[in-house]
Amino acid sequence: MSELVHREISDHVMIITINRPQARNAVNYDTAVELAAALDELDANPDVRLGILTGAGQTFSSGMDLKAFAQSGQRPYVDNRGFGGLCERPPRKPMIAAVEGYALAGGFEMALACDLIVASEAAQFGLPEVKRGIVPGAGGMLRLPARIPYHLAMEFVLTGDMFNAPRLYELGLVNRLVPAGQALNEALALAEKLKANGPMAIQVAKRVISQSRDWHQDDMFDIQRPIIAPVFASADAKEGSTAFAEKRAPVWQGK
């Protein structure tokens, strides 16, 4: 188990925990490298179907470690993976963000790079970069306007103010809202629903949903067809149909 990032695999779910509570889980370069390694393991391990990203000490992440950046000039970016080893190339498998406390700047952008967000009622989200004379370049300006109304995304980014989790739940950005301290438990409950489904199916569904915003309407079914074809030809597809007919739970092989 590493010092900066903890990984725990339990019943087909990998829980990845940023472990710098003394720094509100701010991400330095070494943390980003370890996060990238954890995400590589998530995708490579056939026994793992999805991941949960959370933070130690009742906070998610306050973003880039500004003290480390000021001292060394080293940014927490991994080649071809972006901030935190996540933001520019998320894993193939679904990811749930379990957010307690603060998800700020790069921390919020890591949550946005996940596929589902579970947050405590006390959680606070923000992109305060403009207050420091910079901009949220790890996906905040790209992903947020696709998730909430345009003018609210503008307010988020241009003011740099924090918004609470209940407000983001109302806007549809947060999937589950729970009492403080319960985000990880609820994320695990949500993971139960995902892992009950075909592993190939949820990976391909994630790929199509995340990529299809860029597809032209005239071409979208032609682009989708070769991506989803292996799912329909898979052993899991046959097993799913057979299990339905036999009125039993399917036994997935992931192939």
ZIMO-V901429 format. One record per residue. N is the residue number from 1. RES is the residue in three letters. PSI is psi in degrees with one decimal (999 if undefined). Layout:
N,RES,PSI
N,RES,PSI
This chain:
1,MET,129.4
2,SER,169.4
3,GLU,-39.8
4,LEU,-28.0
5,VAL,121.9
6,HIS,140.5
7,ARG,133.4
8,GLU,125.2
9,ILE,124.1
10,SER,117.5
11,ASP,53.3
12,HIS,8.8
13,VAL,130.7
14,MET,121.0
15,ILE,119.0
16,ILE,119.5
17,THR,120.0
18,ILE,122.7
19,ASN,62.9
20,ARG,57.7
21,PRO,-28.2
22,GLN,-19.2
23,ALA,25.3
24,ARG,35.9
25,ASN,32.9
26,ALA,144.5
27,VAL,119.1
28,ASN,-177.7
29,TYR,-44.8
30,ASP,-38.2
31,THR,-42.3
32,ALA,-41.7
33,VAL,-41.8
34,GLU,-35.9
35,LEU,-43.7
36,ALA,-40.8
37,ALA,-39.0
38,ALA,-40.3
39,LEU,-35.2
40,ASP,-41.5
41,GLU,-39.0
42,LEU,-48.8
43,ASP,-33.1
44,ALA,-25.1
45,ASN,113.2
46,PRO,-15.7
47,ASP,-10.5
48,VAL,129.1
49,ARG,-25.1
50,LEU,169.5
51,GLY,157.7
52,ILE,128.4
53,LEU,127.7
54,THR,-178.4
55,GLY,151.1
56,ALA,156.9
57,GLY,31.2
58,GLN,33.1
59,THR,149.7
60,PHE,-74.1
61,SER,138.2
62,SER,7.6
63,GLY,-149.0
64,MET,140.5
65,ASP,97.3
66,LEU,-31.7
67,LYS,-44.7
68,ALA,-39.1
69,PHE,-42.1
70,ALA,-34.0
71,GLN,-40.6
72,SER,-17.9
73,GLY,3.0
74,GLN,126.2
75,ARG,148.9
76,PRO,55.9
77,TYR,138.7
78,VAL,135.6
79,ASP,131.2
80,ASN,4.9
81,ARG,-21.8
82,GLY,-161.4
83,PHE,133.3
84,GLY,10.9
85,GLY,16.6
86,LEU,-43.2
87,CYS,-31.6
88,GLU,-15.6
89,ARG,81.5
90,PRO,161.3
91,PRO,162.7
92,ARG,-34.9
93,LYS,151.9
94,PRO,147.2
95,MET,134.9
96,ILE,130.2
97,ALA,126.8
98,ALA,105.9
99,VAL,119.0
100,GLU,152.3
101,GLY,-129.4
102,TYR,135.3
103,ALA,91.8
104,LEU,147.8
105,ALA,-124.2
106,GLY,-27.0
107,GLY,-43.0
108,PHE,-38.2
109,GLU,-32.1
110,MET,-39.2
111,ALA,-39.8
112,LEU,-26.9
113,ALA,-13.6
114,CYS,168.4
115,ASP,-25.2
116,LEU,148.9
117,ILE,124.9
118,VAL,129.9
119,ALA,147.3
120,SER,155.6
121,GLU,-22.5
122,ALA,-2.6
123,ALA,147.9
124,GLN,134.7
125,PHE,143.3
126,GLY,156.3
127,LEU,79.8
128,PRO,12.8
129,GLU,-39.6
130,VAL,-24.6
131,LYS,-16.4
132,ARG,9.0
133,GLY,16.4
134,ILE,-173.9
135,VAL,157.1
136,PRO,87.1
137,GLY,6.1
138,ALA,23.6
139,GLY,-11.3
140,GLY,-42.4
141,MET,-16.3
142,LEU,-44.7
143,ARG,-37.9
144,LEU,-42.5
145,PRO,-17.9
146,ALA,-9.3
147,ARG,-28.7
148,ILE,166.6
149,PRO,147.0
150,TYR,-51.5
151,HIS,-31.5
152,LEU,-37.0
153,ALA,-40.6
154,MET,-44.7
155,GLU,-43.9
156,PHE,-52.0
157,VAL,-43.3
158,LEU,-26.8
159,THR,-30.9
160,GLY,10.1
161,ASP,161.3
162,MET,148.1
163,PHE,142.3
164,ASN,162.3
165,ALA,-40.4
166,PRO,-37.1
167,ARG,-41.6
168,LEU,-26.2
169,TYR,-41.2
170,GLU,-34.9
171,LEU,-7.9
172,GLY,5.4
173,LEU,-32.9
174,VAL,128.6
175,ASN,-41.3
176,ARG,135.0
177,LEU,125.9
178,VAL,163.7
179,PRO,155.5
180,ALA,137.0
181,GLY,-3.6
182,GLN,6.2
183,ALA,-44.7
184,LEU,-41.6
185,ASN,-41.6
186,GLU,-35.9
187,ALA,-38.8
188,LEU,-36.9
189,ALA,-39.5
190,LEU,-38.3
191,ALA,-33.8
192,GLU,-39.9
193,LYS,-41.5
194,LEU,-45.7
195,LYS,-10.1
196,ALA,-13.2
197,ASN,167.7
198,GLY,126.7
199,PRO,-44.9
200,MET,-41.8
201,ALA,-44.7
202,ILE,-31.5
203,GLN,-44.8
204,VAL,-39.4
205,ALA,-41.5
206,LYS,-44.9
207,ARG,-47.1
208,VAL,-45.6
209,ILE,-43.3
210,SER,-29.6
211,GLN,-23.6
212,SER,-12.3
213,ARG,-23.9
214,ASP,-3.0
215,TRP,141.7
216,HIS,143.7
217,GLN,-35.6
218,ASP,-22.9
219,ASP,-7.6
220,MET,-38.1
221,PHE,-32.6
222,ASP,-35.4
223,ILE,-39.4
224,GLN,-35.2
225,ARG,-52.9
226,PRO,-20.0
227,ILE,-40.3
228,ILE,-14.9
229,ALA,-43.8
230,PRO,-26.5
231,VAL,-45.9
232,PHE,-22.3
233,ALA,3.5
234,SER,161.3
235,ALA,-33.8
236,ASP,-36.4
237,ALA,-42.3
238,LYS,-41.9
239,GLU,-40.2
240,GLY,-43.8
241,SER,-41.4
242,THR,-44.1
243,ALA,-37.6
244,PHE,-46.1
245,ALA,-34.5
246,GLU,1.1
247,LYS,51.2
248,ARG,167.5
249,ALA,137.9
250,PRO,152.3
251,VAL,102.0
252,TRP,144.4
253,GLN,-16.1
254,GLY,23.8
255,LYS,999
